[in-house]
Amino acid sequence: MKHTVRKGDCIASVAAEYGFASWGIVWDAPENAELRALRSDPNVLLPGDKIVIPERRRRVSPVASGRTHTFTVRRPLVKLFLRLRVDGDPLAGVPFEATCEAQTVTGVSGGDGVVELDVAPTTSSVVVRVPSRNCTFRALLGHMNPETSVSGAKGRLAGLGLFRGPVDDALTPDFVRTLRDFQRAKHLDQTGELDGRTTDAITAASRR
């Protein structure tokens, strides 16, 4: 069976959709070797990618007849890391409220503005509020395309506060100009193209 990646999919949500408790079983399947070579990050897939869904292994548990037995299925959570910024500056050490799937948790962001949450693999969005700064962030999970795509590069540059246009796959003059400015700042050849060194630099900058 093959699954065609949709907008909003990541390997954890796809694995959960087909009844796997661990996404690693799907991602590490030998049939997905080609996809692993194409996408270095299983959480960043491109709509249209094909994922082979391996056959699920059945677990047999012998039990005594004539009695009631309880089976518990544990669905593991996944770690979500969000970095909060305003005008490029991290919101470090601020109280926050995070809401996902009708549940709200509170906490304090880290020194680099990072918020760490445990969410279900099927979570599609998270809303984070920072009351002290009167600001709200909404993260659409699984919607960031790979950095090698124009839309993926635009999304990451937008997150850095460097690009303000539509996050799509159109190679617009504004995007090329932003790309050249970014390459200049990183001491790269100012080609305005998404070469390997540029995409690596964009990914590294967006993770800081």
N, C-alpha and C positions, 0 to 999 in steps of 0.2 A: 504494500500500500504506500502511496506517495501523498504527501501533504504539500499543497501549494501555499507558500507564505503570503499572508494578507497583511495589510497595514495594521500595525498594532501587535503583530505576532513577535514573540521571542521564543527561544528554545524551551524555556520553562513553561510558558503558556501552552505551547503545542503539545509537549509531553503530558501535561495535565489534562488536556482535551481528550487525549487517547487513553487515559487511565493509568499513566505511569507515575509512580511516586517520586522517581528520580529522573531529572532531565538528562543526566549523564548516560543513561541506558540508550536513549535515542541518539544523542549527539555522538557518542563513541561507537555506534554501530558501524561495522566495516563498510556497509553500503553508503555511508555518509562521508567517506574519506574525501571525495572530491569537493563536497561542500565545505568541509573543515579547511581544506587547502585554500578555498576561495574566500571564506569569511573567518578571520582570525578570532573574532569575538562572537560567541554563540548568542549573545544578547542583542546583537546588531545585525539583523537580516534585511534583505531587500525583497520587497513584494515581488512575487514571481519565482523566488528560489524554491527548489524542490527538496523536501526532506523525506527520506525513506523511513517509514514507521515499522520497526521490527515487530515480530510476533511476540505477544506478551507470554511470559512464562507462567504457568499455573502452579499454584502452591497447594499441596495436598496436606491436610491436617487430620489424621485419624482421631476420631472421637467415639465415646461410648454412646450407644443408642439408649433411648428412653430417658435422656437427660437434656437439660437446656444448656447450651453453650454460647458464650459471648465472644465475638470476634471484633477486634478494634483495628480500624485502618487509620494510620497516621499520615496526614498530608503535610509534608515538610513545607516550611515557609522559605522564602528567598530574601536575601539581603538587598535592600535598596539604599543607594547613597545619592543624596541630592546636595549640591553646593549652592547656597543662597548668596546672590550678589545683587547689589544695587549700584548702578552706574559703574560696574566693573569692580567694585570693592566688596569683599566678602562680609557677610553679616555674622561676625564671630561672637560666640558667647551670648546669644540672645534667646529668650524663651520663645517657643513656637508651639503651634497646635497643628497636627497633621491628621487629615480626615481621608479615609479610603474605605469603600464598601460599608458606609454608614457607621464606621467606628472611628473614634477620635482618640489620639494619644498626644501627650504633651512631653516636652523635653527642652533641652538647651542645645543649641548648635555648637559644634566644635570650634576650635581656634581658627580653623580655615573656612568657617562657614558651612561645614558639612553636617547634614542631618542624616542619621542612620536609622532605617526603619525595617521591621520584619513584616513582609506582606505576602499574601497568597500569590501563587504563580499566575493566577488568572486576573489579577488586579490590572485594570486598564488605565486608571488615573488616580492621582493623589493631589490633594489640595493642602498647601502649607500656609498658615497664617502667622504673621509676626506682629502681634498687637502693638508692641512698643514702637514699631516703625510704621504702623498703619499700612502694611503692604501684604499682598496675597500672591502666592505662586501656585500655578497649576501645571503639573507634569503629566504628559500623556505618555504612558509607558509603551515601549516597543515602536514608537513612531519616528525614531531617529534612524535614518538610512545610513549605510556604510559611508565612511569618510571618502571613499574613492568615487562616490557619486556626487554630482553637482548639488543635489538637494541635501545630501549629508554634510558636505562642506559648508553650505549656506547655513544649515541649522547650527553647526558648531560655532561658526563665526558670529552668528546672531547671538548665541549664548554668551559669547565673549564681549558682546556690545559693539562689534565691529561692522556688522552688516544689518541693515534695517529694511531690506526689500522682502518680497515674497519668498518663502522657502519652497522653491520648486526646482525643476530640472532645466529651467531656461538659462542659457549662458548669456546673461545680460551684460551690458557695458558697466553697470554699477557693480555687479559681482566681480568682473574682471579687474576693475579698478581697486576694489577691496582686496582682492587676492594679491595684486601687485604691492599694495601698501603693506599687507601682512608679510609677504616675501622680503620686502625691503627691511622691515623691522626685525626679521629673523636672519638677516644677512644671507638670503638665498637669491638665486638668479630670478630676476623680476620678469618672468615669462607670462604671467597671468594664466598659467595652465596648472592643472592638478597633477603634477608629477609626484613621484614617490616621496621625495624629500619634503615636499610641501604638505602632502596629506599626513605624513608622520608628524610634522611640526604642528599642524592644526589639532591632531588628536592629542599630542602631548600638552599643548596649551589648554585645551578644554578639560583636561583631567587635573589640572593644578588647582 
